[in-house]
Amino acid sequence: MMVERFGFDVHEITLLYLINLIANMMFAPLMGRAVGYFGERRTLAFEYIGLICVFLAYGGVYYLGWGVLIAATLYVLDHMFFALALALKTYFQKIADPGDIAPTAAVAFTINHIAAVFLPVALGLLWMVSPAAVFFLAAGMAGISLGLSLMIPRHPVPGHETIFSVRLTAAAE
């Protein structure tokens, strides 16, 4: 978008990357503390709500003609929200058997690689039709992730992986 819509050159994209890197370096310790203090559920919910807002605002850049400063700010915010995904790793470490971590990570790595091939092609085709639609679709995906994150209990442990596992355990007794 920054190149296509606003005509960014290589040095301007590089500057945006550097701003993003510095912002993430400054806020990464705060993000780690947020996961420890608020827990995975609240942190992930905050991340996905933020991403929904950012993706909808990206769509606004196209539909409402917002300027380059808003787009660049959204880019940095986008990456800062994605950095909160570390809460997924801490959640998994709390609920997983240590012997399952490596195989599960391998499967996740494989799935990510499949998505890295499929999604750019599919979304690239959609981009040619409507760039804003790509961002609205991303907002929808973040909404689904928000719904799933709300299933994480405040204190996840093995046997208590979701908010439903308590109900299932109580119903079994």
VENRA-V767096 format. One record per backbone hydrogen bond with DSSP energy under -0.5 kcal/mol. CO is the residue of the C=O (numbers start at 1). NH is the residue of the N-H. If there is no record, write none. Layout:
CO,NH + CO,NH
This chain:
1,5 + 1,6 + 2,8 + 3,7 + 9,13 + 10,14 + 11,15 + 12,16 + 13,17 + 14,18 + 15,19 + 16,20 + 17,21 + 18,22 + 19,23 + 20,24 + 21,25 + 22,26 + 23,27 + 24,28 + 27,31 + 28,32 + 29,33 + 30,34 + 31,35 + 32,36 + 33,37 + 34,38 + 34,39 + 35,39 + 38,42 + 39,43 + 40,44 + 41,45 + 42,46 + 43,47 + 44,48 + 45,49 + 46,50 + 47,51 + 48,52 + 49,53 + 50,54 + 51,55 + 52,56 + 53,57 + 54,58 + 55,59 + 56,60 + 57,61 + 58,62 + 59,63 + 60,64 + 60,66 + 67,71 + 68,72 + 69,73 + 70,74 + 71,75 + 72,76 + 73,77 + 74,78 + 75,79 + 76,80 + 77,81 + 78,82 + 79,83 + 80,84 + 81,84 + 82,85 + 83,86 + 84,87 + 85,88 + 85,89 + 86,90 + 87,91 + 88,92 + 89,93 + 90,94 + 91,95 + 92,96 + 94,158 + 97,100 + 97,101 + 98,101 + 98,102 + 100,104 + 101,105 + 102,106 + 103,107 + 104,108 + 105,109 + 106,110 + 107,111 + 108,112 + 109,113 + 110,114 + 111,115 + 112,116 + 113,117 + 114,117 + 114,118 + 115,119 + 117,121 + 118,122 + 119,123 + 120,124 + 121,125 + 122,126 + 123,127 + 124,128 + 125,129 + 126,129 + 126,130 + 130,133 + 130,134 + 131,134 + 131,135 + 132,136 + 133,137 + 134,138 + 135,139 + 136,140 + 137,141 + 138,142 + 139,143 + 140,144 + 141,145 + 142,146 + 143,147 + 144,148 + 145,149 + 146,150 + 148,151 + 149,152 + 151,163 + 153,156 + 157,160 + 160,157 + 162,165 + 162,166 + 163,167 + 164,168 + 165,169 + 166,170 + 167,171 + 168,172 + 169,173
